Amino acid sequence: MGTVVIHCEWLLTMAEGEEPIHDAYIKIVDDKIAAVGPWQETVADAATEVLEARTKLVMPGLVNTHTHAAMVLLRSLGDDYPLYAWLKEKIWPREAKLTAEDVYHGTRLAISEMLRSGTTTFADQYFFMDEVARAVDEGGIRAVLSRGLLGSDAEVETKLEEAIEQAKRWKGKAEGRITAMLGPHAPYTLTPSAMRQIVTTARHYQLPLHIHVAETRDELEEIGKNYGKRPIAYLVDQGVFSRPVLLAHGVWLDEGEISFLAKQKVAVAHNPSSNLKLASGIAPVLQLQKAGVLVSLGTDGAASNNRLDMFTELRTASLLHKVTNQDPTAIPAETALRMATINGARALGLGDQIGSLEPGKKADLIMVDLDQSHLTPCFNPVSLMVYAARGSDVSDVMVNGQWLVKERKMVKWDESEIRSAAARTAWDLFRR
């Protein structure tokens, strides 16, 4: 891989307590960051590649902590429905007809969209995860994969065996870019015995859990009706919080539950756009953060977002919680950016590897083109990234020290071929 030195206008390391660096450099040796700091001519000595990026900002790649990548195939198919009706009438009937090859083509399209808009790591919960892993391997992105587990006890037992075999197969593959979690879908799609079986397996194999919880009022009512408890208390009974948990949504949480999640060191993946579009509610993010809960950001699937642009989530999260709390200081720009970078990395158990640009960490970074009207002037680069930047402003993307996007063009893949294959797949799925 060699030594790459980037000379940039601004560098956002997202390291604790570190300010943005103007007229900066970052030095990458092979797949890791070697040094960062103010520009000096001598830092380019012996570099294999020197990039003069004086109109660009360099920052950590964004981390999408909750999505269902291949659901891009269902984008715009079932809009303007509440969650339960959307799932039962529009999504689950189509998903029942999915093939492994469908998921492969859908995931390639999702990875292409994510990379082009600055996401370098994503947490996926879906089906046919070997095909997801195949696309991740080929595309060069980093991923934390969870085979979605739902259905009858017998179905879950089979899927759980499949998930463990997949986790074993992926370990150490794709240059170490793939890691695994177990993915119990939600309290309302699994029996108590199936949930306990998943937890027991997670304990045995030392795997975290990635689960949807407290997403809608309907979920609270259903769990209350069936078990006489709220979802968090019900999951406590099943032993879920005996493992590290990535909790997606967490919209309908009360004060006691928030305190409990903080004590258990549960990470919450906040999905503002999806929650708004499905009218699921607004997660109590400010209260979670004040309690000490680690909150990250996700897009959810493109069928309910309808895009995978983490810059949209940055802006939406910050603005949403300002108006919800009637407080313009709520979720300031730096907090939002941390939610999409280092918080996301920590939520996935990767905080010692990615999420900030520090020596010794993996070289996962993006470059944003500042030479544009809507990004001029730049008094505060952090605020600019949160309130003004868009995913389409990302010009270059590196993962694991490898360029995957250069000057807005994919390096490893033919985007046109990926779009065509995904469109054919989506229409074929629609007609089945």
Order of alpha helices (4+ residues) and beta strands (2+ residues): beta-beta-beta-beta-beta-alpha-alpha-beta-alpha-beta-alpha-beta-alpha-beta-alpha-alpha-beta-alpha-beta-alpha-alpha-beta-alpha-alpha-alpha-beta-alpha-beta-beta-beta-alpha
